[in-house]
């Protein structure tokens, strides 16, 4: 099982929590938001201290998050998620603009981290949306064979969720996009994870310690990914951090 923490570089409390969990051996993948100015080379150097046992990935962001953007994207107008989602479903997104934004963030990752990403996923799982998903797959396929990152998909088995008495409405919705992306990735021979869990309504953060062992039970394979969002300044993020600190263990990195 791979335990992946999202949103590195978004906020100081998130970064601090992730670095502490990496140091304690509680994470095996971290997704980095290099789009933001604060996610700079120094911050990524701290994370790279753990790269021998932690996959370091690009957290592709397409939405406005009210944070200063890195050059040369500082004047880029990004939409709110609802707008992005609607445009994607209506196929009014321009594929060339998606590709250009992805390429810019990939280049920022390489420049800031001094290396290529081990994998790519999406902030708010938006890398799986129509128009975006095929652009992402084609972008990865044009990279040199030895430098192609794996791509995270969010396919979940709703039957297993129900068997574990886990929340299934939000997970099922996100998982439907993940299923289509996984099919596209397999057809294109692009590496991806086998299994996914960790989705719940953040308003139920107090139940996260109850959910966590059930999430892990849904991931028997070594390439299953459990997504997490640790931090300190919000109750739901702090609950995830404390639960990971207490229970996480026996982790894998992605096996090709």
C-alpha positions in Angstrom: 0.0 0.0 0.0 1.1 3.5 -0.9 0.1 6.3 1.5 0.1 9.6 -0.4 -0.1 13.1 1.1 -1.5 15.8 -1.2 -1.0 19.6 -1.2 2.7 20.0 -0.3 3.7 23.6 -0.9 0.2 25.0 -0.4 0.6 26.1 3.2 3.2 26.1 6.0 1.2 23.9 8.4 0.6 21.3 5.6 4.3 21.3 4.7 5.4 20.9 8.3 3.0 18.0 8.9 4.0 16.2 5.7 7.7 16.5 6.5 7.2 15.2 10.0 5.3 12.2 8.6 8.0 11.5 6.0 10.6 11.6 8.7 8.6 9.2 10.8 8.2 6.7 7.9 4.4 7.3 7.7 4.2 8.3 4.0 5.5 6.8 0.8 4.3 9.5 -1.7 3.9 13.3 -1.6 2.2 15.5 -4.2 3.7 18.9 -4.7 2.0 22.1 -5.8 4.8 23.8 -7.7 2.3 26.2 -9.3 2.5 28.2 -6.2 5.4 30.6 -5.5 5.9 29.4 -2.0 6.6 25.9 -3.2 10.2 26.8 -4.1 13.4 24.9 -4.5 14.3 25.2 -0.8 11.0 23.6 0.2 11.4 20.8 -2.3 14.9 20.2 -1.1 13.5 19.5 2.4 11.2 16.9 0.8 14.0 15.4 -1.3 15.8 14.4 1.9 13.2 11.6 2.0 13.2 10.6 -1.7 15.0 7.3 -1.0 11.7 6.0 0.4 9.1 8.5 -0.8 7.8 9.1 -4.3 7.7 12.8 -5.1 5.0 13.8 -7.6 3.5 16.8 -9.4 0.1 17.9 -8.0 -1.3 19.4 -11.2 -3.5 22.4 -10.3 -6.0 24.0 -12.6 -8.1 26.0 -10.2 -7.8 29.4 -8.4 -6.6 28.9 -4.8 -5.9 32.5 -3.8 -2.1 32.1 -3.6 0.7 33.8 -5.5 1.7 31.8 -8.6 5.2 31.0 -9.7 6.7 32.7 -12.7 6.0 32.6 -15.6 2.4 31.9 -14.6 1.9 34.7 -12.2 -0.6 36.4 -14.5 -2.5 33.2 -15.3 -6.3 33.4 -14.7 -7.4 30.1 -13.2 -11.1 29.3 -12.6 -13.0 28.1 -9.6 -13.5 24.4 -9.5 -17.2 24.6 -10.3 -16.4 26.6 -13.5 -13.6 24.1 -14.5 -15.9 21.2 -13.9 -18.7 22.6 -15.9 -16.5 23.6 -18.8 -14.9 20.1 -18.8 -18.3 18.4 -18.9 -19.4 20.7 -21.7 -16.2 20.1 -23.6 -15.6 23.9 -23.8 -12.1 23.6 -22.3 -9.4 24.1 -24.9 -7.2 21.1 -24.9 -4.1 23.1 -26.0 -4.6 25.4 -23.0 -4.7 22.4 -20.6 -1.6 20.9 -22.2 0.2 24.3 -21.9 -0.7 24.6 -18.2 0.4 21.0 -17.6 3.7 21.5 -19.4 4.4 24.7 -17.5 3.9 23.0 -14.2 5.9 20.0 -15.2 8.8 22.3 -16.2 8.4 24.2 -12.9 8.7 20.9 -11.0 11.9 20.0 -12.9 13.4 23.4 -12.3 12.5 23.7 -8.6 13.1 20.1 -7.6 16.1 19.4 -9.9 14.6 16.2 -11.1 11.6 14.8 -12.9 8.4 13.8 -10.9 7.8 10.1 -10.0 4.1 10.6 -10.7 1.4 13.1 -11.6 -2.0 13.5 -10.0 -4.5 16.4 -9.8 -5.6 18.9 -7.2 -9.3 18.1 -6.5 -8.7 15.0 -8.8 -9.4 17.4 -11.7 -6.8 15.6 -13.9 -9.4 13.0 -14.6 -12.0 15.3 -16.1 -13.0 15.2 -19.8 -10.6 17.0 -22.1 -8.0 17.1 -19.2 -7.5 13.3 -19.0 -6.6 12.7 -22.7 -4.4 15.7 -22.7 -2.5 14.4 -19.6 -2.1 10.9 -21.1 -0.8 12.3 -24.4 1.6 14.6 -22.5 3.1 11.7 -20.5 3.4 9.5 -23.6 5.5 12.0 -25.4 8.0 12.1 -22.6 11.2 9.9 -23.0 10.4 6.3 -22.0 12.7 6.3 -19.0 11.2 9.5 -17.6 7.5 8.8 -17.8 5.8 9.3 -14.4 3.0 7.1 -13.3 -0.5 8.7 -13.2 -2.8 8.3 -10.2 -6.3 7.2 -10.9 -9.2 7.2 -8.3 -11.0 4.0 -9.4 -12.7 2.6 -6.3 -14.7 -0.6 -5.8 -18.0 0.6 -4.3 -18.9 -2.9 -3.3 -15.8 -2.9 -1.0 -16.7 0.5 0.4 -20.2 -0.8 1.4 -18.7 -3.9 2.9 -16.4 -1.8 5.0 -19.3 0.6 5.9 -17.4 3.5 4.4 -18.9 6.6 2.8 -19.7 5.7 -0.8 -21.5 8.7 -2.4 -18.6 11.1 -2.8 -16.2 8.2 -3.3 -18.4 6.7 -6.0 -18.7 10.0 -7.9 -14.9 10.5 -7.9 -14.3 6.9 -8.6 -16.4 7.0 -11.8 -13.9 9.5 -13.3 -11.0 7.3 -12.0 -12.4 4.2 -13.7 -12.5 6.0 -17.1 -9.0 7.3 -16.6 -7.6 3.9 -15.6 -9.1 2.4 -18.8 -7.4 5.1 -20.9 -4.1 4.6 -19.1 -4.1 0.9 -19.5 -4.9 1.2 -23.2 -2.1 3.7 -23.6 0.4 1.5 -21.6 1.0 4.3 -19.1 1.7 3.1 -15.6 -1.0 3.7 -12.9 -2.0 2.5 -9.5 -4.1 -0.6 -8.8 -6.7 0.4 -6.3 -7.5 3.7 -4.5 -9.1 4.8 -1.2 -9.2 7.6 1.3 -12.3 9.6 0.1 -14.8 10.8 2.6 -16.8 13.9 3.5 -14.3 16.2 5.4 -17.2 17.3 7.7 -16.9 13.8 9.2 -13.3 14.4 10.2 -13.9 13.1 13.8 -14.6 9.6 12.3 -11.3 9.5 10.4 -9.6 7.2 13.0 -12.5 4.8 12.4 -12.3 5.1 8.6 -8.5 4.7 8.3 -8.2 0.9 8.9 -11.2 0.4 6.6 -9.4 2.4 3.9 -6.4 0.2 4.2 -8.5 -3.0 4.1 -9.6 -1.9 0.6 -6.0 -1.9 -0.7 -4.6 -5.4 -0.6 -2.1 -4.8 -3.4 1.3 -3.1 -3.3 0.3 -0.4 -5.8 -2.9 0.6 -4.1 -3.0 4.3 -3.1 -4.5 5.7 0.1 -4.8 9.5 -0.4 -4.4 11.8 2.7 -4.4 15.5 3.4 -2.5 16.0 6.7 -2.0 19.5 8.2 -2.3 21.4 11.5 -4.6 24.4 11.0 -7.9 22.7 10.2 -9.6 20.0 12.3 -10.0 17.6 9.5 -6.3 17.8 8.4 -5.1 17.5 12.0 -7.3 14.4 12.5 -5.6 12.8 9.5 -2.1 13.8 10.7 -2.7 12.4 14.1 -4.2 9.2 12.8 -1.3 8.6 10.3 1.1 9.3 13.1 -0.5 6.6 15.2 -1.5 3.9 12.8 0.3 4.2 9.4 3.0 1.5 8.7 4.1 -1.2 6.2 4.3 1.1 3.2 5.3 0.5 -0.4 6.6 2.8 -3.1 5.1 2.3 -6.6 6.3 -0.9 -8.2 6.5 -0.8 -12.0 
